[in-house]
Amino acid sequence: MSASNPLFGDLLLKLGVVSPGQVQEALALQALTGQRVGEALISLGYVSREQIQDALGEALGLNHEKGPAQPPLGELLVGLKYVTLAQLDEALARQRRDGRRLGEILVELGHCTYKQIYEALGVQNRIVGRQDLPRPATEGRRRVVVVDDSPLACAFVQEGLVALGYEVLCFQDPYEALEGMGRLQAAIVLSDLEMPGLDGVELCRRLKEGPRSAIPVIMLTANDREAERVRGLRAGADDYVNKSASMDELAARIESVVRRTDETERMRKLFARYTSDAVVEEILKSADAAVLAGEKREVTVLFADIRNFTGLAESLPPEQVVAVLNQVLGRLSDAVLTCGGTLDKFLGDGLMAVFGAPVGRPDDALRGLQCAKMMMEAVAELRAVAEAEWVAHGREGRPLVLELGVGLNSGVVVSGNIGSAMRAEYTCIGDAVNVAARLCALAGPGEILVGERTRELVDANETAFEDLPPVRLKGKQQPVPLYRAL
């Protein structure tokens, strides 16, 4: 907390959260254990961590109305009857062993689908009323959070940055800074390197591993040893500034780091147009996870094509044709992103999607198959709505029925940026792509045709398939095994 704020124990007393006797007991425990007053009160059972966070927000004038608690994803899935308690326990046991996401484990075990995970997350967000964080309280001014155990150092940095037009919040306790970070809407964090209890390196590491990992961190240090700088950079620090530097230099470093962060955010939004948030995070987290220059990798390729669209285009005004097409392709794109795929390109009245590039996952084939089924459900919903509107308007005959055909195939492809220096696109090329496209062309309305390798990859999940007679495809000397997903 900043030097101008009351002691934290006094603040809790003022808010009526604790009694004077409880504060004295916590101070006595603090003298024995070295705990902070807030943690001592929590360990004594007098307050909860949420009450401590609310008190911190009260001190900073940042408290908002409380919303309902966020229910765990597993409980929601059980409540929605997508999984049983036994299935949830099985998945949680595996999660404790390997630390992976609960949703991915449940789908891998075949207990639910990615669509059901997505629906449960949507319910979870609606319960807590999750929204994008509001803009900083002071419009047009960057909010800087300074963490330094020295009140003098906090005051010095605060005075200098405020004079340069920044909004500054100071903390002398790094634990309190971390606990309040979700509410502070900071543009950047300036942290002292050497602090008792939790030093700047550890504070940076915890921040970068938490939900606010995108917030940049600059280390303030009087210690210019290379080993310390390296330790901080490995923890995720974005820059170092010596405490002897001028305020103008500090401001220049802040602007440079924030510009880089803004550029990363622009890249995040650019990638998010083509692939899911989870894939974007993996791309930005590790350059090695995604190779955009070109490489061979096994992927699952999906082609989807709207049937009867030519007849629709001939019977409707052009603007209505475009509106219908955008509505259908929008729902198909949502299915791709929900299942963690990459939207490769739109192909007139269809699209191509890839699962496994630029970031690969062990269950890419299963994701592709579940995406195809989500697409079929989406088109069925749109068709039902169109028929209801047709009847409601008293029109004669039957509306033109929209159907979807999907081809799905897995194999090794070359993925990367293809094109010229002036214009390029990220895509995949290879025989697996060609086969997927031809399976899509063969698929009848409402049919998902699957290649042999895709079936092999998802067979462990006991997904139902119907064996079809092998087919001869252009460019293939031997007939290709064919399956229909049920």
Salt bridges, closest charged atoms under 4 A:
GLU39 OE2 - ARG36 NH2 2.77
ASP54 OD2 - LYS66 NZ 2.96
ASP54 OD1 - ARG183 NH2 2.80
GLU90 OE1 - HIS111 NE2 2.91
ASP98 OD2 - ARG100 NE 3.32
GLU104 OE2 - ARG101 NH1 3.67
GLU104 OE2 - ARG367 NH2 3.26
GLU108 OE2 - ARG94 NH1 2.90
GLU108 OE2 - ARG100 NH2 3.25
GLU139 OE2 - ARG135 NE 2.81
ASP148 OD2 - LYS243 NZ 3.13
GLU167 OE2 - ARG143 NH2 2.96
ASP173 OD2 - ARG36 NH1 3.58
GLU179 OE2 - ARG36 NH2 3.58
GLU179 OE2 - ARG49 NH1 2.60
ASP192 OD1 - LYS243 NZ 3.05
ASP199 OD2 - ARG231 NH2 3.28
GLU202 OE2 - ARG205 NH2 2.28
GLU202 OE2 - ARG206 NE 2.96
GLU209 OE1 - ARG205 NH1 2.81
ASP224 OD1 - ARG229 NH1 3.12
GLU228 OE2 - ARG225 NH2 3.92
GLU228 OE1 - ARG231 NH2 3.22
ASP238 OD1 - LYS208 NZ 3.18
ASP239 OD1 - ARG253 NH1 3.19
GLU249 OE2 - ARG253 NH2 3.33
GLU255 OE2 - ARG142 NE 3.19
GLU263 OE1 - ARG266 NH2 2.49
GLU265 OE1 - ARG268 NE 3.01
GLU281 OE2 - ARG268 NH1 2.24
GLU282 OE2 - ARG361 NH2 2.85
GLU295 OE2 - ARG297 NH2 2.37
GLU298 OE2 - ARG453 NE 2.72
ASP305 OD2 - ARG307 NH1 2.58
ASP344 OD1 - LYS345 NZ 2.53
ASP363 OD1 - ARG367 NE 2.96
GLU377 OE1 - LYS115 NZ 2.35
GLU381 OE1 - ARG331 NH2 2.48
GLU387 OE2 - ARG398 NH2 3.34
GLU403 OE1 - ARG383 NH1 3.37
ASP431 OD2 - LYS476 NZ 2.58
GLU447 OE2 - ARG484 NE 2.51
GLU456 OE1 - ARG453 NH1 3.10
GLU466 OE1 - ARG484 NH1 2.56
ASP467 OD1 - ARG455 NH1 2.64
